[in-house]
């Protein structure tokens, strides 16, 4: 079986060499096609951070094993790591955090074992990176959460949880505040939960999760989150088990999957052969299991656990009174421990059963669309207008423009109503949201465009958003205080 390998930047080549050396010593039947991605590819002028040959290879082979990569700062280019996850629709990011005997943490010292799987939606949310400056003072990020995207991701979560005989699957969210975006994610979670009656499905507000993870991490099993919240919570979980150096990461898609360490390129220690290869190795073991090399993964993981139990360590962790191994020596120590079992949590070995990777290139883009159940109507429009004037003055001017079809119902600023009623204690920035609701039965797009044209005689209209309604359900939020 052939996979694509990108060595990465900084410590990437060193830890990748160590991991592939361990695979070779175990005679894992994989061959590698190296691809060009990362900093030097950006530096050569490829704005995506990968060559077209690299893209073609990864799309042909379906599996990418990658080292950490640096995104040049301030050059207007997007992170290669995020681009890779999004372009190939690796919609589920899976990270497993478990206590490792030999890696001391406050929890291991207290005898509290941790094994938490964090599943993070990997495509949507603020990671869409759809950002605009409306004025010099006001930046906006569009946080898109889609029903089919959530369903695709959450179906994977439930499927994975039921296969690994999880007892509890928890959805973390902020649906109490972000009622439409996180609310949609939560609705999808419970919709799919109905198909898995054997799993205990529950939900928790993400800030409460942060506190409970620190107090009682052993209570959690599988946690599903949206992209940004998942990013933050997974680093919190890494901290619970000893840091990013012990956290593996898989980006799973229906066709292409990417396996990588969660830490970065560690430029401060690059080229010194002292980096810890454990995170990349654990990610590689997730990849071996994904491909069906169960026995190889178990042998290597047990050897790693045994090595850690023996107190062998690289410089970034472990007992400072015993000398640290360098990257190569640490890999050799693991290889010399093949066949040994750790005293705590040995991994059961199943026979290898390699999957067949059947990569069929799609002929067109796959459209993710859910069937529409409720009648869609437009109830009005929010216009985002620039003004430094007082709300009363802005309201007076806007009142001259609704025409026959609309009523001006409210002005809000930074999400808080300031007209017709409000509090003088509210501070305003120079973008108002003027809500125009429809008067009659139906409005057409042309009515909205005519309204924008009229309002534009007094203000710069920076942006607009239709007020959608599906059946009786409003597809828009109310301003605070409305
Ligand atoms: P970092 O994870 O590279 O380093 C943070 C600290 O952890 C440093 O002190 C480093 O020496 C240490 N460290 C990290 N990995 C280690 C290892 N395997 N062994 C021993 N010590 C280790 O984070 P930082 O400094 O914020 O980012 C550096 C670069 O990495 C940036 O260009 C960033 O964009 C990139 N990055 C790439 C990621 C990826 O490829 N998935 C993820 C995160 C950052």
Boltz pocket constraint, residues with backbone or C-beta under 6 A from the ligand:
constraints:
  - pocket:
      binder: B
      contacts: [[A, 11], [A, 15], [A, 67], [A, 68], [A, 69], [A, 70], [A, 71], [A, 81], [A, 244], [A, 245], [A, 260], [A, 261], [A, 262], [A, 263], [A, 264], [A, 265], [A, 266], [A, 267], [A, 268], [A, 269], [A, 274], [A, 275], [A, 276], [A, 277], [A, 278], [A, 279], [A, 316]]
      max_distance: 6.0
